Amino acid sequence: MARTWDIKPRRSLRENIAVLLPALYDEFFVMKRKVVGHPRMQKVLHEMRLRGKMVRYMMETVDVGYGEEFGSCLEEFKRLLVLMGKIHDCDVQVPKLRGHLTEIRLLNKGLTDRLKRISTQPLVQVVRQRREQRRNLFNEVRGILERWEHENFRAKIVRALAGEHVN
């Protein structure tokens, strides 16, 4: 189903942004409960991140027309998306690294000379590090999302949209 937006051609860009940006934020934030409650749902987190990119790009596009509070919201949003991107990197890297481990172990299994076997310990350590990094990043993302809900970050964005602007 295609999305529809309440854009009014006869209204100013500022008026339409005031409608569109909160709607995009809502589409992003509606996924919060599912993401926070299920840390291993990689695809859901990635989808939330993609929706967040739409919010970020719109904010970046209109940033020059709004005040300091809006810029602060944008920086905070960008920081969250960077963290989500790092989680996605871990989600992509770990399966690839595990695939390499499997290949090395199969190769080693076929070698009769133990001295020719390749050590898998460094790769095992990298997998562990990436998993730990992901856990830490996820906890940071969860904390930000929980704080945003508690502090009503959406309302902060709406206030910033209504606040002082540059002419």
N, C-alpha and C positions, 0 to 999 in steps of 0.2 A: 504494500500500500504506500503510495507516494505521500510525502508530507505536504501539508499546506500551511502557509504562513499568513498571518493577518497583516500583510503589507498593504499599505495604502499609497497608491501612486501620487496622490495629490498632497501627501504629507511630506515633510522634510526628511532627510536622511536621519537626522537626530531623533525625530519622532518614531521612525521605523526601527531604528537601532534599539530604542527603549522598549520596543515590543519583542523584537527578534532575539536579542541577546539573552534576556531571561528565559525565553522559550528554549533556546539551544542549551543553556545551562541546565534547565530542568531535564532535558533529554539525557544529558550527561549524568546528572546527579541521581536520577531515578535508579541507576544501576548500583549505587553505593551499597545498599543493604546486601545485595547478592554478592558483590565483590568482597566486602568486609567479612561477611559470614562464611565465605568459602574461598580461602586463600589459594587453593590449588586449581581453581577454575581459570586457567590461563586465557582461554578464549574470551571469557566474559570481561576479564580485566583489560585485555587488548581492545575489545570493542568499546569499553568505557573510555580508554585512552584515545581511540580514534574519534569518538564523539567530542571529547575534550579538545582535540585539535581544532575542531570547527569553532569552538568557543574562543580558543586562543587566537586563531587567525582573524576572527572578526574583531576581537579586542585590539589586536595589533594594528589592524587596518584603521580603526577610528581613534586610537590612543592619543594622537596629537590634538584632537578636538576636545579632550576632557582634562580634568585637573589631576592633582597629585594623588588623590585617593583612588582614582581609576587606575593610574599607573601602578600603584601599590597592589591593587587587586590583580592586575595583569602579571606583575612579577611573581606574586604568590601562585597564580595559576600555572605560569610557565615552570616554576620550580616543581610543582606536583607532576606535571607531564614529563619532565626530565626524569624524575624518579620512576614513573611508570614505564618510561622507555628503557631505563636500566633493568627493570624487572623483566621486560620483554626480551632484552638481550640475553639475560640468564636463561629464560625459558627456551630460547632458540639454541643457545650454546650447550646446555647440559645434555640434551639428547644426541647432539652431534659428537660430543666428547665421549659419551657412553658407547656410541657406535664405533668410535675409534678403539675404545677399550676392548670391545667384543672382537674386533678384527685382530688386534694384537694378541689377545688370548688364544684365538684360533690359530694364528700363526705359531705362537709359542707351543701350542699343543702338538703341532706337527713336527717340531724340532726335537731330535733325539739328543743333540748336544746341548746341555743346559747352559753352557757358556755363551751360546749364540742367542739365547732368549732375551727378549726386550723387557726391561722392567716396566711394569704398569703402575708402580707406586706413585710416581710424579703425576700421572694423569688422574689417578684415583684422588690424589690430594687436590688437584684443580677442580674436579667435580664437587668435592666436599666444600671447597671454598666458594664456588659459584652458588651452591645450594644455600650456604650460610649467608652469603651476600643477598640472595633473593629474599630469604626470611627477614633479614634486617631491613631491607628496602621496603618490603611489604608492610612491616610493622610501622615504618615511618609514614607510608602512604595511608595506612589505616588511621593512624593518629591525626593526620591532617584532615582526612575526610570526616572523622568524628568531631574534630574541632570546628570544622566548617558547618556541620549540622548544628552543633551546640551554639555557635556564635552567629548563625544565620548568615553565612557568607553571601548567599544569593541577595539578601536584603542590602548588604554592603555594596554589591555591584550595582543594584538598582539605585541606591542613594548616590553613588558615584556618577551614574548616568544622568541623574537629575541635578547634580551639583554644578559648581562653577565650570565654565568651559572657556576655551581659547577661541577668539574670533579671528 
